Amino acid sequence: MGRTRGLEEEILELLNGEGPLSVAFITRFLNERGLPFTRQKVERVLRKMVDEKKVVAFYPNGNGRKHYKLR
């Protein structure tokens, strides 16, 4: 449970600093920070954060990749 909380905080910090990002970039930036999370784990946490209304999911253009931004 504590590890998921830490991941949520890291994601919120990333979105605050970088702006809207896709799952691939969020995962990449987390891994560059030394946090070895998989894309699937990041997606699972992001879905939970959308349900909790902490972040918003949207499609910015025609490429079909979902992006996330702070609410």
mmCIF file of the N, C-alpha and C atoms, coordinates in Angstrom:
data_MODEL
# 
_entry.id   MODEL 
# 
loop_
_atom_site.group_PDB 
_atom_site.id 
_atom_site.type_symbol 
_atom_site.label_atom_id 
_atom_site.label_alt_id 
_atom_site.label_comp_id 
_atom_site.label_asym_id 
_atom_site.label_entity_id 
_atom_site.label_seq_id 
_atom_site.pdbx_PDB_ins_code 
_atom_site.Cartn_x 
_atom_site.Cartn_y 
_atom_site.Cartn_z 
_atom_site.occupancy 
_atom_site.B_iso_or_equiv 
_atom_site.pdbx_formal_charge 
_atom_site.auth_seq_id 
_atom_site.auth_comp_id 
_atom_site.auth_asym_id 
_atom_site.auth_atom_id 
_atom_site.pdbx_PDB_model_num 
ATOM 1   N N  . MET A 1 1  ? 0.826   -1.201 0.000   1.00 0.00 ? 1  MET A N  1 
ATOM 2   C CA . MET A 1 1  ? 0.000   0.000  0.000   1.00 0.00 ? 1  MET A CA 1 
ATOM 3   C C  . MET A 1 1  ? 0.865   1.258  0.000   1.00 0.00 ? 1  MET A C  1 
ATOM 4   N N  . GLY A 1 2  ? 1.915   1.282  0.803   1.00 0.00 ? 2  GLY A N  1 
ATOM 5   C CA . GLY A 1 2  ? 2.786   2.445  0.863   1.00 0.00 ? 2  GLY A CA 1 
ATOM 6   C C  . GLY A 1 2  ? 3.495   2.696  -0.447  1.00 0.00 ? 2  GLY A C  1 
ATOM 7   N N  . ARG A 1 3  ? 3.814   1.610  -1.160  1.00 0.00 ? 3  ARG A N  1 
ATOM 8   C CA . ARG A 1 3  ? 4.507   1.751  -2.435  1.00 0.00 ? 3  ARG A CA 1 
ATOM 9   C C  . ARG A 1 3  ? 3.596   2.403  -3.477  1.00 0.00 ? 3  ARG A C  1 
ATOM 10  N N  . THR A 1 4  ? 2.295   2.063  -3.449  1.00 0.00 ? 4  THR A N  1 
ATOM 11  C CA . THR A 1 4  ? 1.338   2.680  -4.372  1.00 0.00 ? 4  THR A CA 1 
ATOM 12  C C  . THR A 1 4  ? 1.172   4.157  -4.045  1.00 0.00 ? 4  THR A C  1 
ATOM 13  N N  . ARG A 1 5  ? 1.118   4.506  -2.769  1.00 0.00 ? 5  ARG A N  1 
ATOM 14  C CA . ARG A 1 5  ? 1.023   5.915  -2.374  1.00 0.00 ? 5  ARG A CA 1 
ATOM 15  C C  . ARG A 1 5  ? 2.221   6.691  -2.896  1.00 0.00 ? 5  ARG A C  1 
ATOM 16  N N  . GLY A 1 6  ? 3.402   6.111  -2.767  1.00 0.00 ? 6  GLY A N  1 
ATOM 17  C CA . GLY A 1 6  ? 4.599   6.765  -3.262  1.00 0.00 ? 6  GLY A CA 1 
ATOM 18  C C  . GLY A 1 6  ? 4.561   6.954  -4.764  1.00 0.00 ? 6  GLY A C  1 
ATOM 19  N N  . LEU A 1 7  ? 4.021   5.956  -5.467  1.00 0.00 ? 7  LEU A N  1 
ATOM 20  C CA . LEU A 1 7  ? 3.897   6.047  -6.923  1.00 0.00 ? 7  LEU A CA 1 
ATOM 21  C C  . LEU A 1 7  ? 2.921   7.151  -7.302  1.00 0.00 ? 7  LEU A C  1 
ATOM 22  N N  . GLU A 1 8  ? 1.802   7.245  -6.584  1.00 0.00 ? 8  GLU A N  1 
ATOM 23  C CA . GLU A 1 8  ? 0.837   8.321  -6.852  1.00 0.00 ? 8  GLU A CA 1 
ATOM 24  C C  . GLU A 1 8  ? 1.491   9.687  -6.675  1.00 0.00 ? 8  GLU A C  1 
ATOM 25  N N  . GLU A 1 9  ? 2.242   9.843  -5.609  1.00 0.00 ? 9  GLU A N  1 
ATOM 26  C CA . GLU A 1 9  ? 2.897   11.124 -5.362  1.00 0.00 ? 9  GLU A CA 1 
ATOM 27  C C  . GLU A 1 9  ? 3.910   11.456 -6.445  1.00 0.00 ? 9  GLU A C  1 
ATOM 28  N N  . GLU A 1 10 ? 4.661   10.455 -6.884  1.00 0.00 ? 10 GLU A N  1 
ATOM 29  C CA . GLU A 1 10 ? 5.642   10.671 -7.955  1.00 0.00 ? 10 GLU A CA 1 
ATOM 30  C C  . GLU A 1 10 ? 4.939   11.068 -9.257  1.00 0.00 ? 10 GLU A C  1 
ATOM 31  N N  . ILE A 1 11 ? 3.823   10.410 -9.570  1.00 0.00 ? 11 ILE A N  1 
ATOM 32  C CA . ILE A 1 11 ? 3.074   10.727 -10.791 1.00 0.00 ? 11 ILE A CA 1 
ATOM 33  C C  . ILE A 1 11 ? 2.529   12.149 -10.714 1.00 0.00 ? 11 ILE A C  1 
ATOM 34  N N  . LEU A 1 12 ? 1.964   12.523 -9.577  1.00 0.00 ? 12 LEU A N  1 
ATOM 35  C CA . LEU A 1 12 ? 1.442   13.884 -9.420  1.00 0.00 ? 12 LEU A CA 1 
ATOM 36  C C  . LEU A 1 12 ? 2.555   14.922 -9.575  1.00 0.00 ? 12 LEU A C  1 
ATOM 37  N N  . GLU A 1 13 ? 3.717   14.626 -9.019  1.00 0.00 ? 13 GLU A N  1 
ATOM 38  C CA . GLU A 1 13 ? 4.860   15.534 -9.141  1.00 0.00 ? 13 GLU A CA 1 
ATOM 39  C C  . GLU A 1 13 ? 5.302   15.660 -10.598 1.00 0.00 ? 13 GLU A C  1 
ATOM 40  N N  . LEU A 1 14 ? 5.332   14.532 -11.311 1.00 0.00 ? 14 LEU A N  1 
ATOM 41  C CA . LEU A 1 14 ? 5.707   14.554 -12.735 1.00 0.00 ? 14 LEU A CA 1 
ATOM 42  C C  . LEU A 1 14 ? 4.727   15.384 -13.553 1.00 0.00 ? 14 LEU A C  1 
ATOM 43  N N  . LEU A 1 15 ? 3.434   15.135 -13.348 1.00 0.00 ? 15 LEU A N  1 
ATOM 44  C CA . LEU A 1 15 ? 2.411   15.860 -14.118 1.00 0.00 ? 15 LEU A CA 1 
ATOM 45  C C  . LEU A 1 15 ? 2.434   17.342 -13.780 1.00 0.00 ? 15 LEU A C  1 
ATOM 46  N N  . ASN A 1 16 ? 2.743   17.671 -12.548 1.00 0.00 ? 16 ASN A N  1 
ATOM 47  C CA . ASN A 1 16 ? 2.823   19.075 -12.154 1.00 0.00 ? 16 ASN A CA 1 
ATOM 48  C C  . ASN A 1 16 ? 3.996   19.765 -12.848 1.00 0.00 ? 16 ASN A C  1 
ATOM 49  N N  . GLY A 1 17 ? 5.114   19.068 -12.971 1.00 0.00 ? 17 GLY A N  1 
ATOM 50  C CA . GLY A 1 17 ? 6.304   19.667 -13.566 1.00 0.00 ? 17 GLY A CA 1 
ATOM 51  C C  . GLY A 1 17 ? 6.339   19.619 -15.078 1.00 0.00 ? 17 GLY A C  1 
ATOM 52  N N  . GLU A 1 18 ? 5.862   18.536 -15.658 1.00 0.00 ? 18 GLU A N  1 
ATOM 53  C CA . GLU A 1 18 ? 5.982   18.321 -17.104 1.00 0.00 ? 18 GLU A CA 1 
ATOM 54  C C  . GLU A 1 18 ? 4.720   18.659 -17.888 1.00 0.00 ? 18 GLU A C  1 
ATOM 55  N N  . GLY A 1 19 ? 3.570   18.686 -17.238 1.00 0.00 ? 19 GLY A N  1 
ATOM 56  C CA . GLY A 1 19 ? 2.313   18.884 -17.943 1.00 0.00 ? 19 GLY A CA 1 
ATOM 57  C C  . GLY A 1 19 ? 1.731   17.547 -18.371 1.00 0.00 ? 19 GLY A C  1 
ATOM 58  N N  . PRO A 1 20 ? 0.772   17.543 -19.285 1.00 0.00 ? 20 PRO A N  1 
ATOM 59  C CA . PRO A 1 20 ? 0.125   16.299 -19.715 1.00 0.00 ? 20 PRO A CA 1 
ATOM 60  C C  . PRO A 1 20 ? 1.122   15.311 -20.325 1.00 0.00 ? 20 PRO A C  1 
ATOM 61  N N  . LEU A 1 21 ? 1.000   14.037 -19.930 1.00 0.00 ? 21 LEU A N  1 
ATOM 62  C CA . LEU A 1 21 ? 1.909   12.995 -20.410 1.00 0.00 ? 21 LEU A CA 1 
ATOM 63  C C  . LEU A 1 21 ? 1.148   11.708 -20.690 1.00 0.00 ? 21 LEU A C  1 
ATOM 64  N N  . SER A 1 22 ? 1.702   10.901 -21.593 1.00 0.00 ? 22 SER A N  1 
ATOM 65  C CA . SER A 1 22 ? 1.153   9.574  -21.845 1.00 0.00 ? 22 SER A CA 1 
ATOM 66  C C  . SER A 1 22 ? 1.746   8.597  -20.839 1.00 0.00 ? 22 SER A C  1 
ATOM 67  N N  . VAL A 1 23 ? 1.151   7.397  -20.769 1.00 0.00 ? 23 VAL A N  1 
ATOM 68  C CA . VAL A 1 23 ? 1.636   6.369  -19.852 1.00 0.00 ? 23 VAL A CA 1 
ATOM 69  C C  . VAL A 1 23 ? 3.094   6.030  -20.155 1.00 0.00 ? 23 VAL A C  1 
ATOM 70  N N  . ALA A 1 24 ? 3.443   5.975  -21.431 1.00 0.00 ? 24 ALA A N  1 
ATOM 71  C CA . ALA A 1 24 ? 4.809   5.627  -21.820 1.00 0.00 ? 24 ALA A CA 1 
ATOM 72  C C  . ALA A 1 24 ? 5.813   6.634  -21.261 1.00 0.00 ? 24 ALA A C  1 
ATOM 73  N N  . PHE A 1 25 ? 5.510   7.913  -21.356 1.00 0.00 ? 25 PHE A N  1 
ATOM 74  C CA . PHE A 1 25 ? 6.432   8.924  -20.853 1.00 0.00 ? 25 PHE A CA 1 
ATOM 75  C C  . PHE A 1 25 ? 6.464   8.948  -19.329 1.00 0.00 ? 25 PHE A C  1 
ATOM 76  N N  . ILE A 1 26 ? 5.309   8.762  -18.695 1.00 0.00 ? 26 ILE A N  1 
ATOM 77  C CA . ILE A 1 26 ? 5.297   8.713  -17.228 1.00 0.00 ? 26 ILE A CA 1 
ATOM 78  C C  . ILE A 1 26 ? 6.179   7.569  -16.751 1.00 0.00 ? 26 ILE A C  1 
ATOM 79  N N  . THR A 1 27 ? 6.028   6.391  -17.367 1.00 0.00 ? 27 THR A N  1 
ATOM 80  C CA . THR A 1 27 ? 6.831   5.228  -16.995 1.00 0.00 ? 27 THR A CA 1 
ATOM 81  C C  . THR A 1 27 ? 8.312   5.498  -17.237 1.00 0.00 ? 27 THR A C  1 
ATOM 82  N N  . ARG A 1 28 ? 8.625   6.087  -18.377 1.00 0.00 ? 28 ARG A N  1 
ATOM 83  C CA . ARG A 1 28 ? 10.023  6.391  -18.708 1.00 0.00 ? 28 ARG A CA 1 
ATOM 84  C C  . ARG A 1 28 ? 10.646  7.330  -17.688 1.00 0.00 ? 28 ARG A C  1 
ATOM 85  N N  . PHE A 1 29 ? 9.940   8.415  -17.362 1.00 0.00 ? 29 PHE A N  1 
ATOM 86  C CA . PHE A 1 29 ? 10.478  9.382  -16.413 1.00 0.00 ? 29 PHE A CA 1 
ATOM 87  C C  . PHE A 1 29 ? 10.634  8.767  -15.025 1.00 0.00 ? 29 PHE A C  1 
ATOM 88  N N  . LEU A 1 30 ? 9.703   7.904  -14.609 1.00 0.00 ? 30 LEU A N  1 
ATOM 89  C CA . LEU A 1 30 ? 9.825   7.230  -13.318 1.00 0.00 ? 30 LEU A CA 1 
ATOM 90  C C  . LEU A 1 30 ? 11.050  6.318  -13.302 1.00 0.00 ? 30 LEU A C  1 
ATOM 91  N N  . ASN A 1 31 ? 11.239  5.575  -14.390 1.00 0.00 ? 31 ASN A N  1 
ATOM 92  C CA . ASN A 1 31 ? 12.396  4.687  -14.477 1.00 0.00 ? 31 ASN A CA 1 
ATOM 93  C C  . ASN A 1 31 ? 13.701  5.478  -14.483 1.00 0.00 ? 31 ASN A C  1 
ATOM 94  N N  . GLU A 1 32 ? 13.712  6.636  -15.122 1.00 0.00 ? 32 GLU A N  1 
ATOM 95  C CA . GLU A 1 32 ? 14.913  7.484  -15.124 1.00 0.00 ? 32 GLU A CA 1 
ATOM 96  C C  . GLU A 1 32 ? 15.221  8.018  -13.726 1.00 0.00 ? 32 GLU A C  1 
ATOM 97  N N  . ARG A 1 33 ? 14.188  8.145  -12.901 1.00 0.00 ? 33 ARG A N  1 
ATOM 98  C CA . ARG A 1 33 ? 14.383  8.589  -11.519 1.00 0.00 ? 33 ARG A CA 1 
ATOM 99  C C  . ARG A 1 33 ? 14.841  7.441  -10.618 1.00 0.00 ? 33 ARG A C  1 
ATOM 100 N N  . GLY A 1 34 ? 14.952  6.248  -11.191 1.00 0.00 ? 34 GLY A N  1 
ATOM 101 C CA . GLY A 1 34 ? 15.390  5.103  -10.404 1.00 0.00 ? 34 GLY A CA 1 
ATOM 102 C C  . GLY A 1 34 ? 14.257  4.316  -9.772  1.00 0.00 ? 34 GLY A C  1 
ATOM 103 N N  . LEU A 1 35 ? 13.027  4.546  -10.226 1.00 0.00 ? 35 LEU A N  1 
ATOM 104 C CA . LEU A 1 35 ? 11.866  3.831  -9.707  1.00 0.00 ? 35 LEU A CA 1 
ATOM 105 C C  . LEU A 1 35 ? 11.432  2.794  -10.740 1.00 0.00 ? 35 LEU A C  1 
ATOM 106 N N  . PRO A 1 36 ? 11.721  1.525  -10.510 1.00 0.00 ? 36 PRO A N  1 
ATOM 107 C CA . PRO A 1 36 ? 11.495  0.488  -11.532 1.00 0.00 ? 36 PRO A CA 1 
ATOM 108 C C  . PRO A 1 36 ? 10.047  0.001  -11.582 1.00 0.00 ? 36 PRO A C  1 
ATOM 109 N N  . PHE A 1 37 ? 9.145   0.823  -12.092 1.00 0.00 ? 37 PHE A N  1 
ATOM 110 C CA . PHE A 1 37 ? 7.751   0.435  -12.252 1.00 0.00 ? 37 PHE A CA 1 
ATOM 111 C C  . PHE A 1 37 ? 7.482   0.034  -13.694 1.00 0.00 ? 37 PHE A C  1 
ATOM 112 N N  . THR A 1 38 ? 6.586   -0.932 -13.879 1.00 0.00 ? 38 THR A N  1 
ATOM 113 C CA . THR A 1 38 ? 6.195   -1.353 -15.222 1.00 0.00 ? 38 THR A CA 1 
ATOM 114 C C  . THR A 1 38 ? 5.070   -0.465 -15.736 1.00 0.00 ? 38 THR A C  1 
ATOM 115 N N  . ARG A 1 39 ? 4.879   -0.490 -17.045 1.00 0.00 ? 39 ARG A N  1 
ATOM 116 C CA . ARG A 1 39 ? 3.802   0.290  -17.663 1.00 0.00 ? 39 ARG A CA 1 
ATOM 117 C C  . ARG A 1 39 ? 2.446   -0.150 -17.126 1.00 0.00 ? 39 ARG A C  1 
ATOM 118 N N  . GLN A 1 40 ? 2.275   -1.459 -16.915 1.00 0.00 ? 40 GLN A N  1 
ATOM 119 C CA . GLN A 1 40 ? 0.999   -1.982 -16.428 1.00 0.00 ? 40 GLN A CA 1 
ATOM 120 C C  . GLN A 1 40 ? 0.685   -1.457 -15.029 1.00 0.00 ? 40 GLN A C  1 
ATOM 121 N N  . LYS A 1 41 ? 1.692   -1.399 -14.160 1.00 0.00 ? 41 LYS A N  1 
ATOM 122 C CA . LYS A 1 41 ? 1.496   -0.879 -12.806 1.00 0.00 ? 41 LYS A CA 1 
ATOM 123 C C  . LYS A 1 41 ? 1.135   0.604  -12.853 1.00 0.00 ? 41 LYS A C  1 
ATOM 124 N N  . VAL A 1 42 ? 1.825   1.348  -13.709 1.00 0.00 ? 42 VAL A N  1 
ATOM 125 C CA . VAL A 1 42 ? 1.549   2.777  -13.840 1.00 0.00 ? 42 VAL A CA 1 
ATOM 126 C C  . VAL A 1 42 ? 0.125   2.989  -14.362 1.00 0.00 ? 42 VAL A C  1 
ATOM 127 N N  . GLU A 1 43 ? -0.287  2.207  -15.360 1.00 0.00 ? 43 GLU A N  1 
ATOM 128 C CA . GLU A 1 43 ? -1.650  2.323  -15.894 1.00 0.00 ? 43 GLU A CA 1 
ATOM 129 C C  . GLU A 1 43 ? -2.695  2.020  -14.824 1.00 0.00 ? 43 GLU A C  1 
ATOM 130 N N  . ARG A 1 44 ? -2.448  0.997  -14.027 1.00 0.00 ? 44 ARG A N  1 
ATOM 131 C CA . ARG A 1 44 ? -3.395  0.615  -12.970 1.00 0.00 ? 44 ARG A CA 1 
ATOM 132 C C  . ARG A 1 44 ? -3.562  1.750  -11.966 1.00 0.00 ? 44 ARG A C  1 
ATOM 133 N N  . VAL A 1 45 ? -2.458  2.356  -11.555 1.00 0.00 ? 45 VAL A N  1 
ATOM 134 C CA . VAL A 1 45 ? -2.505  3.454  -10.594 1.00 0.00 ? 45 VAL A CA 1 
ATOM 135 C C  . VAL A 1 45 ? -3.174  4.676  -11.213 1.00 0.00 ? 45 VAL A C  1 
ATOM 136 N N  . LEU A 1 46 ? -2.894  4.948  -12.492 1.00 0.00 ? 46 LEU A N  1 
ATOM 137 C CA . LEU A 1 46 ? -3.530  6.093  -13.167 1.00 0.00 ? 46 LEU A CA 1 
ATOM 138 C C  . LEU A 1 46 ? -5.043  5.911  -13.274 1.00 0.00 ? 46 LEU A C  1 
ATOM 139 N N  . ARG A 1 47 ? -5.499  4.698  -13.571 1.00 0.00 ? 47 ARG A N  1 
ATOM 140 C CA . ARG A 1 47 ? -6.953  4.449  -13.630 1.00 0.00 ? 47 ARG A CA 1 
ATOM 141 C C  . ARG A 1 47 ? -7.596  4.722  -12.278 1.00 0.00 ? 47 ARG A C  1 
ATOM 142 N N  . LYS A 1 48 ? -6.911  4.291  -11.205 1.00 0.00 ? 48 LYS A N  1 
ATOM 143 C CA . LYS A 1 48 ? -7.426  4.532  -9.854  1.00 0.00 ? 48 LYS A CA 1 
ATOM 144 C C  . LYS A 1 48 ? -7.460  6.032  -9.560  1.00 0.00 ? 48 LYS A C  1 
ATOM 145 N N  . MET A 1 49 ? -6.428  6.751  -9.994  1.00 0.00 ? 49 MET A N  1 
ATOM 146 C CA . MET A 1 49 ? -6.371  8.189  -9.759  1.00 0.00 ? 49 MET A CA 1 
ATOM 147 C C  . MET A 1 49 ? -7.453  8.930  -10.547 1.00 0.00 ? 49 MET A C  1 
ATOM 148 N N  . VAL A 1 50 ? -7.798  8.430  -11.735 1.00 0.00 ? 50 VAL A N  1 
ATOM 149 C CA . VAL A 1 50 ? -8.896  9.021  -12.511 1.00 0.00 ? 50 VAL A CA 1 
ATOM 150 C C  . VAL A 1 50 ? -10.213 8.807  -11.761 1.00 0.00 ? 50 VAL A C  1 
ATOM 151 N N  . ASP A 1 51 ? -10.421 7.595  -11.232 1.00 0.00 ? 51 ASP A N  1 
ATOM 152 C CA . ASP A 1 51 ? -11.638 7.309  -10.464 1.00 0.00 ? 51 ASP A CA 1 
ATOM 153 C C  . ASP A 1 51 ? -11.745 8.197  -9.230  1.00 0.00 ? 51 ASP A C  1 
ATOM 154 N N  . GLU A 1 52 ? -10.595 8.496  -8.611  1.00 0.00 ? 52 GLU A N  1 
ATOM 155 C CA . GLU A 1 52 ? -10.564 9.356  -7.422  1.00 0.00 ? 52 GLU A CA 1 
ATOM 156 C C  . GLU A 1 52 ? -10.570 10.843 -7.790  1.00 0.00 ? 52 GLU A C  1 
ATOM 157 N N  . LYS A 1 53 ? -10.622 11.133 -9.087  1.00 0.00 ? 53 LYS A N  1 
ATOM 158 C CA . LYS A 1 53 ? -10.668 12.494 -9.614  1.00 0.00 ? 53 LYS A CA 1 
ATOM 159 C C  . LYS A 1 53 ? -9.429  13.327 -9.254  1.00 0.00 ? 53 LYS A C  1 
ATOM 160 N N  . LYS A 1 54 ? -8.271  12.670 -9.200  1.00 0.00 ? 54 LYS A N  1 
ATOM 161 C CA . LYS A 1 54 ? -7.006  13.380 -8.982  1.00 0.00 ? 54 LYS A CA 1 
ATOM 162 C C  . LYS A 1 54 ? -6.390  13.811 -10.303 1.00 0.00 ? 54 LYS A C  1 
ATOM 163 N N  . VAL A 1 55 ? -6.601  13.014 -11.356 1.00 0.00 ? 55 VAL A N  1 
ATOM 164 C CA . VAL A 1 55 ? -6.100  13.335 -12.689 1.00 0.00 ? 55 VAL A CA 1 
ATOM 165 C C  . VAL A 1 55 ? -7.225  13.134 -13.707 1.00 0.00 ? 55 VAL A C  1 
ATOM 166 N N  . VAL A 1 56 ? -7.007  13.678 -14.903 1.00 0.00 ? 56 VAL A N  1 
ATOM 167 C CA . VAL A 1 56 ? -7.973  13.580 -15.997 1.00 0.00 ? 56 VAL A CA 1 
ATOM 168 C C  . VAL A 1 56 ? -7.307  12.855 -17.160 1.00 0.00 ? 56 VAL A C  1 
ATOM 169 N N  . ALA A 1 57 ? -8.037  11.914 -17.764 1.00 0.00 ? 57 ALA A N  1 
ATOM 170 C CA . ALA A 1 57 ? -7.557  11.224 -18.961 1.00 0.00 ? 57 ALA A CA 1 
ATOM 171 C C  . ALA A 1 57 ? -8.211  11.868 -20.180 1.00 0.00 ? 57 ALA A C  1 
ATOM 172 N N  . PHE A 1 58 ? -7.426  12.058 -21.249 1.00 0.00 ? 58 PHE A N  1 
ATOM 173 C CA . PHE A 1 58 ? -7.965  12.660 -22.470 1.00 0.00 ? 58 PHE A CA 1 
ATOM 174 C C  . PHE A 1 58 ? -7.129  12.231 -23.661 1.00 0.00 ? 58 PHE A C  1 
ATOM 175 N N  . TYR A 1 59 ? -7.688  12.418 -24.853 1.00 0.00 ? 59 TYR A N  1 
ATOM 176 C CA . TYR A 1 59 ? -6.996  12.122 -26.103 1.00 0.00 ? 59 TYR A CA 1 
ATOM 177 C C  . TYR A 1 59 ? -6.689  13.444 -26.793 1.00 0.00 ? 59 TYR A C  1 
ATOM 178 N N  . PRO A 1 60 ? -5.420  13.882 -26.821 1.00 0.00 ? 60 PRO A N  1 
ATOM 179 C CA . PRO A 1 60 ? -5.097  15.222 -27.317 1.00 0.00 ? 60 PRO A CA 1 
ATOM 180 C C  . PRO A 1 60 ? -5.117  15.364 -28.832 1.00 0.00 ? 60 PRO A C  1 
ATOM 181 N N  . ASN A 1 61 ? -4.933  14.262 -29.556 1.00 0.00 ? 61 ASN A N  1 
ATOM 182 C CA . ASN A 1 61 ? -4.885  14.371 -31.014 1.00 0.00 ? 61 ASN A CA 1 
ATOM 183 C C  . ASN A 1 61 ? -5.328  13.052 -31.629 1.00 0.00 ? 61 ASN A C  1 
ATOM 184 N N  . GLY A 1 62 ? -5.098  12.872 -32.897 1.00 0.00 ? 62 GLY A N  1 
ATOM 185 C CA . GLY A 1 62 ? -5.601  11.715 -33.612 1.00 0.00 ? 62 GLY A CA 1 
ATOM 186 C C  . GLY A 1 62 ? -4.794  10.440 -33.487 1.00 0.00 ? 62 GLY A C  1 
ATOM 187 N N  . ASN A 1 63 ? -3.749  10.409 -32.673 1.00 0.00 ? 63 ASN A N  1 
ATOM 188 C CA . ASN A 1 63 ? -2.941  9.205  -32.623 1.00 0.00 ? 63 ASN A CA 1 
ATOM 189 C C  . ASN A 1 63 ? -3.501  8.131  -31.696 1.00 0.00 ? 63 ASN A C  1 
ATOM 190 N N  . GLY A 1 64 ? -4.551  8.425  -30.947 1.00 0.00 ? 64 GLY A N  1 
ATOM 191 C CA . GLY A 1 64 ? -5.212  7.430  -30.123 1.00 0.00 ? 64 GLY A CA 1 
ATOM 192 C C  . GLY A 1 64 ? -4.540  7.129  -28.806 1.00 0.00 ? 64 GLY A C  1 
ATOM 193 N N  . ARG A 1 65 ? -3.519  7.872  -28.434 1.00 0.00 ? 65 ARG A N  1 
ATOM 194 C CA . ARG A 1 65 ? -2.827  7.612  -27.165 1.00 0.00 ? 65 ARG A CA 1 
ATOM 195 C C  . ARG A 1 65 ? -3.434  8.493  -26.054 1.00 0.00 ? 65 ARG A C  1 
ATOM 196 N N  . LYS A 1 66 ? -3.824  7.825  -25.007 1.00 0.00 ? 66 LYS A N  1 
ATOM 197 C CA . LYS A 1 66 ? -4.428  8.528  -23.883 1.00 0.00 ? 66 LYS A CA 1 
ATOM 198 C C  . LYS A 1 66 ? -3.344  9.266  -23.098 1.00 0.00 ? 66 LYS A C  1 
ATOM 199 N N  . HIS A 1 67 ? -3.642  10.504 -22.731 1.00 0.00 ? 67 HIS A N  1 
ATOM 200 C CA . HIS A 1 67 ? -2.742  11.306 -21.931 1.00 0.00 ? 67 HIS A CA 1 
ATOM 201 C C  . HIS A 1 67 ? -3.429  11.622 -20.604 1.00 0.00 ? 67 HIS A C  1 
ATOM 202 N N  . TYR A 1 68 ? -2.633  11.993 -19.631 1.00 0.00 ? 68 TYR A N  1 
ATOM 203 C CA . TYR A 1 68 ? -3.155  12.310 -18.316 1.00 0.00 ? 68 TYR A CA 1 
ATOM 204 C C  . TYR A 1 68 ? -2.639  13.681 -17.896 1.00 0.00 ? 68 TYR A C  1 
ATOM 205 N N  . LYS A 1 69 ? -3.503  14.425 -17.191 1.00 0.00 ? 69 LYS A N  1 
ATOM 206 C CA . LYS A 1 69 ? -3.095  15.719 -16.665 1.00 0.00 ? 69 LYS A CA 1 
ATOM 207 C C  . LYS A 1 69 ? -3.754  15.919 -15.307 1.00 0.00 ? 69 LYS A C  1 
ATOM 208 N N  . LEU A 1 70 ? -3.221  16.868 -14.552 1.00 0.00 ? 70 LEU A N  1 
ATOM 209 C CA . LEU A 1 70 ? -3.792  17.163 -13.236 1.00 0.00 ? 70 LEU A CA 1 
ATOM 210 C C  . LEU A 1 70 ? -5.177  17.748 -13.389 1.00 0.00 ? 70 LEU A C  1 
ATOM 211 N N  . ARG A 1 71 ? -6.015  17.471 -12.449 1.00 0.00 ? 71 ARG A N  1 
ATOM 212 C CA . ARG A 1 71 ? -7.379  18.003 -12.438 1.00 0.00 ? 71 ARG A CA 1 
ATOM 213 C C  . ARG A 1 71 ? -7.344  19.419 -11.937 1.00 0.00 ? 71 ARG A C  1 
# 
